[in-house]
Amino acid sequence: MNGVLITLWLCAAIGVAIFAAMIGSIVTFRRSLRDCPPISTSAQAIEILWALIPIAIVLAAAIPVMRTIKP
């Protein structure tokens, strides 16, 4: 395999690992809705941003690699 495909598979593996860690954290640390106070709008925005940052990192690495692969 050439370097481009290795980089692409590395980006895919990183993406899978990030999503597995995020889902594992959500399942592990989820509390009952009646046990915690309502989350404010600013906290929800921060949580969404925190989830989108890894996606942006993986896409920023994968898109240039995908452009170099010839069909």
QUIZIMO-V591861 format. One record per helix or strand. SS is the DSSP state (H for helix, E for strand). FROM is the first residue (numbers start at 1). TO is the last residue. If there is no record, write none. Layout:
BEGIN
SS;FROM;TO  SS;FROM;TO
END
This chain:
BEGIN
H;3;29  H;41;68
END
